[in-house]
Amino acid sequence: MSQSTRRGFLGFMSACAAGVLQTRAEAASDPVAAEPACILTPQAEEGPFYSDPKLIRSDIADGKPGVPLTLRLRVTEAGACTAIHDARVDIWHCDAKGLYSAFPGQSDDHNVDATGKTFLRGTQMTDGAGWVIFNTIYPGWYDGRTTHIHFKVFLSDRNVLTGQTFLPDALNEFIYTNVPDYGDRARQRMVINANDHVIERSDPEHRAFCAVKEERDRYVATLTLGVDRRAEATVGRVGPPPPGMRGGPPPGPPPSGMEGPMFGRPITDRLAALVPGLKRDR
């Protein structure tokens, strides 16, 4: 794919992803000037891989290979649209091969122990305009889930929001297909944005989808998090993965006819599911 074609392709996807957020993609280059989103960001399950290594830092890659990604999050009060400063924001996500730090039983074969590791985890406090910035890598994927980044927002010691943010799936597919760091997987990615159970249950309106912009040396993802100062996080920890499991389905394709939260609904037209608004003659 040529450079100009790829840029046009990404621009189309970013506009689709940003449409319901009231967040401008231009915020990636000038976050303070962004138009705030006044909607409440949906809560989503914490999942089994949260850990707080107590690392206040903006660079969280820890040398992990992958496509450079800057994640910019702005915390505002939903409705009032006022920026919230000194809010604590934690993020965590898997690496290019779908591995989380701090837990055993990682990889497609569940044989990698990442206990004691802290890669792709970090904490920042919001500035006067409500912004935090994390420099990381583009997340990979693992069985049972679409591409996602977890976050928590704390006001004082109170967890007011636990959620997940998602990236344009056509861009996910492009990276996983073309960048060697994300390749050499035992199976095809079966769960995408269109059939991910967390999106279907917690974020059907795509309020937590990032707007993504391509810069010279990285992608920049931007999202405004609307919170309720009086709230308590309503979705808690799923718990540690069972022995030999990493929170997804067992290795291998699902049995014939099997679907549901572990595997996702079957996708009959993958390309149409990956590219928003694509219409194809059957």
C-alpha positions as CSV (number, residue, x, y, z in Angstrom):
1,M,0.0,0.0,0.0
2,S,1.5,3.4,-1.0
3,Q,2.1,6.1,1.6
4,S,-0.6,8.4,0.2
5,T,-3.1,5.6,0.1
6,R,-2.3,4.5,3.6
7,R,-2.7,8.0,4.9
8,G,-6.1,8.4,3.2
9,F,-7.2,5.0,4.5
10,L,-6.3,5.9,8.1
11,G,-8.0,9.3,7.8
12,F,-11.2,7.6,6.7
13,M,-11.1,5.2,9.7
14,S,-10.2,7.9,12.2
15,A,-13.2,10.0,11.2
16,C,-15.5,7.0,11.7
17,A,-14.0,6.2,15.1
18,A,-14.3,9.8,16.3
19,G,-17.8,10.5,15.1
20,V,-19.7,9.7,18.3
21,L,-17.2,11.1,20.7
22,Q,-17.5,14.8,20.1
23,T,-13.7,14.7,20.3
24,R,-11.6,16.2,17.5
25,A,-8.9,14.1,16.0
26,E,-6.9,17.3,15.9
27,A,-6.6,17.1,19.7
28,A,-3.8,14.6,19.1
29,S,-1.5,17.5,18.0
30,D,-3.1,20.2,20.3
31,P,-4.9,18.5,23.2
32,V,-5.6,21.6,25.2
33,A,-7.6,23.1,22.3
34,A,-9.8,20.0,22.0
35,E,-13.5,20.3,22.2
36,P,-14.5,18.5,25.3
37,A,-16.9,15.5,25.3
38,C,-19.7,16.0,27.7
39,I,-20.9,12.4,27.7
40,L,-20.3,9.9,30.5
41,T,-17.7,7.3,29.5
42,P,-19.1,3.8,30.0
43,Q,-17.8,1.5,32.7
44,A,-16.3,-1.8,31.5
45,E,-15.0,-4.9,33.3
46,E,-11.5,-4.5,34.8
47,G,-10.5,-8.0,33.6
48,P,-8.1,-10.4,35.3
49,F,-4.8,-8.5,34.6
50,Y,-4.9,-5.3,36.6
51,S,-1.8,-4.6,38.7
52,D,-0.6,-1.4,40.3
53,P,3.2,-1.3,40.1
54,K,3.1,2.2,41.6
55,L,5.0,3.7,38.7
56,I,4.2,7.3,37.9
57,R,5.6,7.6,34.4
58,S,4.6,8.6,30.9
59,D,6.9,6.1,29.0
60,I,5.6,2.6,29.7
61,A,6.9,0.5,26.8
62,D,9.9,-0.9,28.8
63,G,11.6,-1.7,25.5
64,K,8.8,-3.9,24.2
65,P,8.9,-4.1,20.4
66,G,6.0,-2.7,18.4
67,V,4.5,0.3,16.6
68,P,5.0,3.5,18.6
69,L,1.7,4.8,20.0
70,T,1.0,7.9,22.1
71,L,-2.2,7.7,24.1
72,R,-3.7,11.1,25.2
73,L,-6.6,11.0,27.7
74,R,-8.5,14.0,29.0
75,V,-10.5,13.6,32.2
76,T,-13.6,15.9,32.4
77,E,-16.7,16.0,34.4
78,A,-19.6,14.7,32.4
79,G,-22.3,17.2,31.7
80,A,-20.4,20.2,33.0
81,C,-17.5,19.6,30.6
82,T,-15.0,21.0,33.1
83,A,-11.5,19.6,33.2
84,I,-10.5,17.7,36.3
85,H,-6.9,18.2,37.4
86,D,-4.9,16.0,39.7
87,A,-7.0,12.9,38.8
88,R,-5.0,9.7,38.8
89,V,-5.2,7.7,35.6
90,D,-3.8,4.1,35.4
91,I,-3.5,2.3,32.0
92,W,-2.4,-1.2,31.1
93,H,-2.5,-3.3,28.0
94,C,-0.9,-6.4,26.4
95,D,2.2,-6.4,24.2
96,A,2.5,-7.1,20.5
97,K,2.1,-10.9,21.1
98,G,-0.9,-10.5,23.5
99,L,1.1,-10.8,26.8
100,Y,0.4,-8.9,30.0
101,S,3.1,-8.1,32.5
102,A,2.9,-9.2,36.2
103,F,1.1,-12.5,35.6
104,P,2.0,-16.1,34.8
105,G,0.4,-18.3,32.1
106,Q,1.0,-15.9,29.2
107,S,1.3,-16.5,25.4
108,D,-0.8,-18.6,23.1
109,D,0.6,-21.7,24.8
110,H,0.2,-20.3,28.3
111,N,3.9,-21.0,29.0
112,V,5.3,-17.5,29.6
113,D,5.7,-16.2,33.2
114,A,5.7,-12.4,33.3
115,T,5.5,-12.2,37.1
116,G,7.5,-9.3,38.4
117,K,7.5,-7.5,35.0
118,T,5.9,-4.0,34.7
119,F,5.9,-3.4,30.9
120,L,2.9,-1.5,29.5
121,R,1.6,-0.3,32.8
122,G,1.8,3.2,34.3
123,T,0.1,6.0,36.2
124,Q,-0.1,9.7,35.5
125,M,-1.8,12.6,37.2
126,T,-3.9,15.0,35.0
127,D,-2.6,18.5,34.4
128,G,-4.5,21.7,34.7
129,A,-6.4,21.0,31.5
130,G,-7.2,17.4,32.5
131,W,-4.7,15.7,30.2
132,V,-2.4,12.7,30.7
133,I,0.0,11.4,28.0
134,F,1.4,7.9,27.8
135,N,4.0,6.8,25.3
136,T,3.7,3.1,24.6
137,I,3.3,0.6,21.7
138,Y,0.3,-0.3,19.7
139,P,-1.4,-3.2,21.7
140,G,-1.6,-6.7,20.2
141,W,-4.4,-9.2,20.7
142,Y,-5.2,-12.5,22.5
143,D,-7.9,-15.1,22.2
144,G,-11.4,-14.0,23.2
145,R,-10.9,-10.2,23.0
146,T,-10.6,-7.5,20.5
147,T,-7.7,-4.9,20.6
148,H,-8.1,-2.8,23.7
149,I,-6.4,-0.6,26.4
150,H,-7.6,-0.7,30.0
151,F,-7.8,2.4,32.2
152,K,-8.9,3.5,35.6
153,V,-9.6,7.0,36.9
154,F,-9.3,7.9,40.6
155,L,-10.3,11.1,42.4
156,S,-8.5,11.2,45.7
157,D,-8.6,7.5,46.6
158,R,-11.9,6.8,45.0
159,N,-12.1,4.8,41.8
160,V,-14.7,6.7,39.8
161,L,-14.2,4.9,36.4
162,T,-12.9,1.6,35.2
163,G,-13.1,1.1,31.5
164,Q,-11.5,0.1,28.2
165,T,-10.8,2.0,25.0
166,F,-10.7,0.6,21.5
167,L,-9.0,1.3,18.3
168,P,-10.2,1.3,14.6
169,D,-10.3,-2.4,13.6
170,A,-9.2,-1.8,10.0
171,L,-6.0,-0.2,11.4
172,N,-5.6,-3.2,13.8
173,E,-5.8,-5.6,10.9
174,F,-3.3,-3.6,8.8
175,I,-0.8,-3.6,11.6
176,Y,-1.2,-7.2,12.6
177,T,-0.9,-8.3,8.9
178,N,2.1,-6.2,7.9
179,V,4.3,-5.6,11.0
180,P,6.5,-8.5,11.9
181,D,6.4,-7.8,15.7
182,Y,2.7,-8.7,15.7
183,G,2.9,-11.8,13.4
184,D,3.7,-15.4,13.7
185,R,0.6,-16.3,15.7
186,A,-0.8,-19.8,15.9
187,R,-4.3,-18.8,15.0
188,Q,-6.2,-16.1,13.2
189,R,-7.7,-13.3,15.3
190,M,-11.4,-14.3,15.6
191,V,-12.8,-11.6,17.9
192,I,-12.8,-8.1,16.5
193,N,-14.7,-4.9,17.4
194,A,-17.8,-6.1,15.7
195,N,-18.2,-9.2,17.9
196,D,-16.3,-8.4,21.1
197,H,-18.5,-9.2,24.2
198,V,-17.2,-6.2,26.2
199,I,-18.2,-3.7,23.5
200,E,-21.5,-5.4,22.9
201,R,-22.4,-5.3,26.6
202,S,-20.7,-2.1,27.9
203,D,-20.1,0.2,24.9
204,P,-22.6,-0.5,22.0
205,E,-22.5,3.3,21.1
206,H,-18.7,3.3,20.8
207,R,-18.3,6.1,23.3
208,A,-14.9,4.8,24.4
209,F,-13.4,4.5,20.9
210,C,-10.2,6.5,20.3
211,A,-9.7,9.0,17.5
212,V,-6.4,8.0,15.9
213,K,-4.0,10.3,13.9
214,E,-0.9,9.3,12.0
215,E,2.2,11.3,12.8
216,R,5.7,11.0,11.3
217,D,7.0,8.5,13.7
218,R,4.0,7.1,15.6
219,Y,0.2,6.9,15.9
220,V,-1.5,9.2,18.3
221,A,-4.8,8.1,19.9
222,T,-7.0,10.6,21.8
223,L,-10.0,10.1,24.0
224,T,-11.9,12.3,26.5
225,L,-13.1,10.5,29.6
226,G,-16.3,11.9,31.0
227,V,-16.6,11.0,34.7
228,D,-19.1,11.5,37.5
229,R,-17.3,12.9,40.6
230,R,-19.8,11.2,42.9
231,A,-19.6,7.8,41.3
232,E,-17.9,4.6,42.4
233,A,-16.6,2.3,39.7
234,T,-19.4,-0.2,39.1
235,V,-17.5,-2.9,37.3
236,G,-15.0,-4.8,39.4
237,R,-12.2,-7.3,39.0
238,V,-13.0,-10.5,37.2
239,G,-10.3,-12.2,39.3
240,P,-7.1,-14.0,38.5
241,P,-7.0,-16.3,35.5
242,P,-7.5,-20.0,36.4
243,P,-4.3,-22.2,36.3
244,G,-3.3,-22.8,32.7
245,M,-5.6,-20.1,31.4
246,R,-5.0,-16.5,30.7
247,G,-8.5,-15.2,30.7
248,G,-9.4,-16.2,27.1
249,P,-10.7,-19.4,25.6
250,P,-8.7,-22.6,25.4
251,P,-6.1,-22.8,22.7
252,G,-7.4,-23.7,19.2
253,P,-10.5,-22.8,17.2
254,P,-13.9,-23.1,18.8
255,P,-15.8,-26.3,18.3
256,S,-18.1,-26.4,15.3
257,G,-21.1,-24.1,15.9
258,M,-19.7,-22.7,19.2
259,E,-20.0,-19.0,19.9
260,G,-20.7,-16.7,22.8
261,P,-18.5,-14.5,25.1
262,M,-15.5,-16.8,24.9
263,F,-15.4,-16.8,21.1
264,G,-17.6,-14.0,19.9
265,R,-20.4,-14.2,17.3
266,P,-19.4,-15.7,14.0
267,I,-18.4,-13.0,11.4
268,T,-19.7,-13.8,7.9
269,D,-18.1,-10.9,6.1
270,R,-14.8,-10.0,7.8
271,L,-13.9,-7.1,5.6
272,A,-17.3,-5.4,6.0
273,A,-17.0,-5.9,9.8
274,L,-13.5,-4.4,9.9
275,V,-14.2,-1.3,7.8
276,P,-17.0,1.0,9.2
277,G,-19.6,1.8,6.6
278,L,-18.3,-0.5,3.9
279,K,-21.1,-1.8,1.7
280,R,-20.5,-4.8,-0.5
281,D,-22.7,-6.7,-3.0
282,R,-23.3,-10.2,-1.9
